[in-house]
Amino acid sequence: MSMEKILDKARLNDWIAAVAKGGWEVHAPALEDGVWLFKPVAESTDLDYPNTKQPPKEFSFPQREIFFAFEQVKGEAPRLTEVKPAAPQCAVFGVRPCDGRGAVRMDRVFSDNVNDPYYETRRKNTAYVGLACNAPP
C-alpha cells in the first residue's frame, strides 16, 4: 500500500525523531569513504546528494542472508535449523523515484508471484520515503 504525503524540510528532524521514538530505524544517504550509502541517522542530513552507490532494495532483499544453520554431532546425522531473517522496522529516507519504482516491481515478483515469506516479512517492516531528483538523470 502506498501513501503520499509531503514532508517539509524544516520538519525533517522532528519527523526522524518521531519515527525513531516509534521504534523504527531511520536510514538516509550518507557519505562514507567517498561513497554515498544508506546509513542509520539520528538527525537530518544534507539533502543535496547524488544517487547512492547501492539501491535501497537491500532493506527488503539483501544480497546475502542465512536461511539455515546446521549442527554436526559425531555419529549422528546433521541437524538442520531454519534461521528466520532479522526484520527490524526501518524507514529509508531519500529514495529516488527510480528506486521507488524498483520496489514496486520487486513486490510484484516476490509477493504477488512467488509468495516469499522472507521478503514479505522484511518488506512489511520497511517504509521507503522518496526524495525527488535535483536534476534529471
Secondary structure, DSSP 8 states (H G I E B T S, - for coil): --------GGGHHHHHHHHHHTT-EEEEEEEETTEEEEEE-SS---S-----SS-GGGGTS-S----EEEE--TTS--EEEE-------EEEEEE-HHHHHHHHHHHIIIIIIS--HHHHHHHHTEEEEE---SS--
